[in-house]
Amino acid sequence: MSDEFFARDSRQPGHFWADNEVLDIYGPLLGAHGFAVYMALTRNATNGTGECKLSTSKLAAQLGMSKGGVFNALGLLVKLNLAKRIHAGDPAIRQSTFWPT
């Protein structure tokens, strides 16, 4: 296992995926909600940059989760170095940019 973890971005239109390590190594630490949020970040990441610019409200709506649950999962992803918070965005809309790493 390497010290760095990168999400590949060689997706074809209509497809997304993650390395097996996300589930095999981090799955037990993430739990179902953390894994779902990681996959949503990966799915919504921009090709080329890997940035995901979605509010917690939009992520929560996509996953049928509470905003608080998404927020907690994002914090865990950052703590485990599976995602990186790039900037805080406008606090009025609470949108951050995350990059699955």
trRosetta pair geometry for C-beta under 8 A, 3 or more apart (Angstrom, degrees):
i j d omega theta_ij theta_ji phi_ij phi_ji
1 21 6.9 131 -125 -135 98 131
1 25 6.5 110 -113 -106 138 155
2 5 7.0 157 80 -72 98 58
4 81 7.9 -104 -131 152 48 130
4 101 7.3 -92 -172 156 80 108
5 19 7.5 -139 -163 45 94 145
5 21 6.8 -139 -130 101 115 138
5 81 6.3 123 30 119 112 96
5 82 6.2 -34 92 -108 142 59
5 101 5.6 86 83 114 78 81
6 101 6.1 -55 -103 174 47 54
7 18 6.5 -50 -128 -124 96 78
7 19 7.3 -137 -116 -9 52 97
7 42 5.7 -154 -151 -114 144 99
7 45 6.9 129 106 3 147 172
7 50 6.1 141 71 -143 111 122
7 100 4.0 46 -26 108 146 111
7 101 6.8 129 -7 110 88 3
8 17 7.7 -10 65 82 107 94
8 19 7.0 111 -4 -57 101 92
9 45 7.0 -107 -108 117 110 127
9 47 5.8 148 174 -140 111 59
9 48 6.8 -151 139 -30 145 18
9 50 5.5 -112 -65 -78 139 91
11 15 5.4 -168 -162 88 91 81
11 16 5.4 -10 -118 -99 142 57
11 17 7.2 166 -99 18 95 81
11 47 6.5 -121 52 -97 103 106
12 15 5.0 35 61 33 83 121
16 39 7.7 126 113 -170 121 76
16 42 5.5 143 167 130 123 95
16 43 4.6 175 54 -105 166 62
16 45 7.9 130 -136 37 129 95
17 42 7.5 -94 85 152 17 139
18 22 4.4 -19 142 12 129 152
18 23 7.6 120 93 -23 118 89
18 38 6.9 54 -103 135 159 110
18 39 6.4 -100 -21 -101 134 74
18 42 5.3 -93 -72 -89 101 170
18 100 7.7 -93 -115 169 107 150
19 22 5.6 121 70 -16 73 92
20 23 6.3 -65 -168 46 50 97
20 24 5.2 31 148 -11 85 123
21 24 5.6 -64 -121 53 31 103
21 25 4.8 -6 -170 14 75 120
21 26 7.0 57 144 -1 71 97
22 25 7.4 -24 -83 49 6 85
22 26 5.5 -47 -160 49 42 118
22 27 7.1 83 131 -57 55 78
22 30 8.0 5 175 -9 78 155
22 35 7.1 121 148 -133 102 87
22 38 6.1 -178 -165 133 129 149
22 82 7.0 99 -124 -141 92 128
23 26 7.3 -43 -73 60 9 74
23 27 4.3 36 -162 -60 51 125
23 35 6.8 58 -100 -133 76 130
24 27 6.6 72 -19 0 9 116
26 29 5.2 -68 -160 49 60 110
26 30 5.2 53 145 -23 91 112
26 34 7.9 -114 149 123 103 125
26 35 7.8 152 109 -89 94 86
26 80 6.1 103 -134 166 124 150
26 82 6.3 92 -148 -72 169 140
27 30 5.9 -63 -136 41 25 105
27 35 5.9 25 -125 -81 72 132
28 31 7.8 26 -174 -65 27 51
29 34 7.4 -74 111 89 65 159
29 76 7.6 179 142 176 91 118
29 80 6.3 132 120 -98 139 142
30 33 7.7 -149 158 73 79 55
30 34 3.0 -143 -171 97 83 124
30 35 4.7 115 113 -51 134 72
30 38 6.7 -40 -146 -14 153 130
30 73 7.5 55 -164 -147 87 92
30 76 6.5 141 -122 126 64 131
30 77 7.5 43 -118 -81 109 75
30 80 7.4 -79 -73 10 88 165
30 82 7.8 -12 -83 17 124 166
31 34 5.1 89 53 15 74 103
31 35 6.9 -143 93 -5 34 93
32 35 5.9 -61 -146 40 27 109
32 36 6.2 28 156 -21 64 109
33 36 5.6 -54 -145 36 30 112
33 37 6.4 28 157 -17 65 105
33 63 7.9 99 -143 155 71 142
33 65 6.3 111 -138 -116 106 141
33 69 5.6 -97 -160 174 145 110
33 72 7.7 26 120 84 137 104
33 73 5.1 -128 133 -79 95 129
34 37 5.8 -54 -146 36 31 109
34 38 6.4 34 153 -20 64 104
34 73 4.5 -173 -100 -142 58 95
34 76 5.2 -63 -115 89 128 137
34 77 6.4 171 -161 -59 94 85
35 38 5.7 -52 -150 35 32 113
35 39 6.4 29 154 -16 65 106
36 39 5.8 -57 -148 39 31 109
36 40 6.3 32 152 -20 65 106
36 63 5.2 112 147 -141 125 129
36 65 7.3 148 99 -40 137 136
36 73 7.6 -50 65 -152 81 163
37 40 5.5 -51 -145 36 34 113
37 41 6.4 38 153 -21 65 101
37 59 6.5 47 -133 174 86 130
37 63 6.8 -37 -79 -58 63 166
37 65 7.7 -52 -70 31 97 164
37 70 5.8 149 -108 -139 124 70
37 73 3.9 132 7 125 155 139
37 74 6.3 -117 163 -61 145 65
37 77 6.6 -124 104 -39 116 135
38 41 5.7 -54 -153 34 31 112
38 42 6.4 30 150 -17 65 106
38 73 7.8 -121 -32 163 71 112
38 77 5.8 165 -82 -109 91 127
38 82 5.9 -37 -115 144 124 133
38 83 7.0 -147 -114 -45 79 115
38 100 6.5 99 -162 -117 78 119
39 42 5.5 -52 -147 38 35 114
39 43 6.1 38 152 -22 66 106
40 43 5.5 -51 -142 36 32 113
40 44 6.1 11 162 -2 65 113
40 54 7.8 -91 146 63 106 157
40 59 5.5 114 128 -144 146 92
40 62 5.6 129 -135 100 128 137
40 63 5.8 -72 -60 -57 146 115
41 44 6.3 -71 -143 49 24 97
41 45 6.2 47 154 -52 64 97
41 52 4.6 -145 -155 10 73 170
41 54 8.0 -145 -106 34 61 121
41 59 7.8 6 -64 -117 70 128
41 77 7.5 126 -4 -178 156 168
41 83 6.1 -41 164 -105 173 131
41 98 5.5 -66 -135 100 128 124
41 100 4.9 139 118 -55 118 106
42 45 5.7 -35 -148 -1 29 120
42 52 7.9 -52 -48 -66 17 138
42 100 5.2 2 -78 -11 76 166
44 52 4.8 83 97 -140 97 105
44 54 5.5 1 144 -30 159 134
44 59 7.9 -111 9 -94 156 86
44 62 8.0 -115 -51 -60 130 173
45 49 7.8 -148 177 87 87 70
45 50 4.9 -14 -177 -159 128 47
45 51 6.5 141 -150 69 75 21
45 52 4.7 -59 -87 -64 63 94
45 99 7.4 87 -127 -136 116 55
45 100 6.0 -82 -66 18 143 108
46 49 4.9 13 86 52 115 100
46 50 6.7 -58 63 -1 70 9
46 51 5.1 -1 27 58 113 78
46 52 7.3 -173 -8 -77 74 44
46 53 7.7 19 -30 5 116 95
49 99 7.8 -93 144 -114 79 114
50 99 5.1 67 117 -152 103 94
50 100 6.5 -117 -180 51 106 74
51 86 6.7 -31 -122 -5 106 156
51 97 5.1 -18 -163 -171 108 114
51 98 7.6 134 -157 73 58 34
51 99 5.5 -42 -99 -86 54 91
52 97 6.8 146 69 -160 47 60
52 98 5.0 -26 61 67 105 82
52 99 6.9 167 12 -87 83 37
52 100 7.1 55 -13 -18 128 87
53 89 7.9 138 -147 -91 92 135
53 95 6.6 44 -175 169 78 117
53 97 5.0 -23 -90 -102 80 85
54 58 4.5 -116 -173 80 101 126
54 59 5.3 116 119 -51 126 89
54 95 7.2 -137 130 -142 17 97
55 58 4.8 99 55 5 79 97
55 59 7.1 -146 95 1 44 85
55 93 6.0 -92 -98 155 130 91
55 94 6.0 83 -149 89 99 78
55 95 4.5 -66 -85 -91 78 86
56 59 5.6 -55 -146 42 37 112
56 60 5.9 42 153 -24 68 107
56 67 4.7 85 128 -154 114 88
56 70 4.6 157 -159 96 90 128
56 71 5.4 8 -130 -63 150 83
56 74 7.3 -94 -101 -14 103 143
56 94 6.1 -43 17 127 108 116
57 60 5.7 -55 -146 36 27 113
57 61 6.4 28 154 -19 63 106
57 67 5.8 -15 -84 -96 58 117
57 94 7.7 100 -16 77 97 113
58 61 5.7 -52 -146 35 32 111
58 62 6.4 34 154 -20 64 104
59 62 5.7 -54 -150 34 32 112
59 63 6.3 4 161 2 66 115
59 65 7.6 -29 126 57 81 116
59 70 4.7 130 100 -147 118 144
60 63 6.3 -75 -144 51 26 94
60 64 7.8 -112 170 69 58 3
60 65 4.9 -110 -139 79 70 76
60 66 6.1 -36 -144 150 128 13
60 67 4.8 -68 -46 -78 155 55
60 69 7.1 115 -116 59 99 94
60 70 4.7 -107 -69 -22 84 137
61 64 7.8 30 -167 -68 25 38
63 70 7.0 141 47 -86 135 106
65 69 4.3 -116 175 83 112 130
65 70 5.4 130 100 -51 127 86
65 73 7.9 -4 158 -4 164 138
66 69 4.4 100 57 1 83 102
66 70 7.2 -148 94 -3 47 82
67 70 5.7 -54 -151 37 36 111
67 71 6.2 39 150 -22 67 107
68 71 5.5 -52 -145 36 32 114
68 72 6.3 32 156 -18 65 104
69 72 5.8 -52 -147 36 30 110
69 73 6.3 30 154 -17 64 107
70 73 5.7 -57 -148 39 31 111
70 74 6.3 34 153 -22 66 105
71 74 5.8 -52 -149 33 29 112
71 75 6.6 32 152 -19 62 104
72 75 5.7 -54 -153 34 33 114
72 76 6.6 31 151 -17 65 104
73 76 5.6 -54 -150 37 35 111
73 77 6.3 38 151 -22 67 104
74 77 5.6 -51 -147 34 33 114
74 78 6.5 32 154 -17 65 104
74 83 6.8 -77 -153 81 68 149
74 85 7.8 77 164 -75 110 106
74 96 7.7 115 177 65 151 136
74 98 6.5 -115 -145 -85 110 150
75 78 5.8 -55 -150 36 31 110
75 79 6.2 33 152 -21 65 108
76 79 5.4 -53 -144 37 33 115
76 80 6.2 20 159 -8 67 109
77 80 6.1 -63 -144 46 27 101
77 82 4.5 -90 -160 74 77 104
77 83 3.9 29 137 17 118 115
77 98 7.5 46 101 -166 137 138
77 100 7.9 -64 180 -113 131 73
78 81 7.5 29 -178 -79 33 31
78 82 7.8 -88 -60 52 20 67
78 83 5.5 -60 -72 79 60 87
78 84 6.8 104 -124 -110 82 30
78 85 5.7 -4 -106 -20 135 99
78 98 7.9 -105 -71 -131 97 109
81 84 7.7 16 -149 -69 58 84
81 101 6.2 -71 167 76 71 136
82 100 6.6 -24 157 -150 72 75
82 101 6.4 -177 -175 51 21 84
83 98 4.8 2 179 -177 123 113
83 99 6.5 149 -160 73 68 41
83 100 5.3 -41 -98 -102 81 48
83 101 6.1 165 -108 3 20 87
84 98 6.9 149 70 -157 41 62
84 99 4.8 -20 56 59 94 98
84 101 5.1 71 -19 -46 104 124
85 88 7.5 37 164 -78 120 55
85 96 5.6 -32 -145 172 100 134
85 97 7.3 116 -162 76 53 57
85 98 5.9 -34 -97 -100 55 74
86 96 7.5 148 46 172 70 82
86 97 4.2 -39 50 90 118 109
86 98 7.0 -169 -1 -94 89 21
86 99 5.8 76 -48 -16 112 110
87 96 6.9 -171 87 -149 47 72
87 97 5.7 32 40 30 79 108
88 91 6.8 -2 146 -68 115 80
88 96 5.9 -43 -142 -105 32 95
89 93 6.9 -78 142 74 118 95
89 94 7.3 77 89 176 119 15
89 95 4.1 -112 152 86 161 72
89 96 5.1 -140 5 -87 119 40
89 97 6.7 135 -54 -18 109 76
90 93 5.0 45 86 27 108 96
90 94 7.8 -65 93 -27 64 24
90 95 6.4 25 45 38 80 96
91 94 6.4 26 -160 -78 43 61
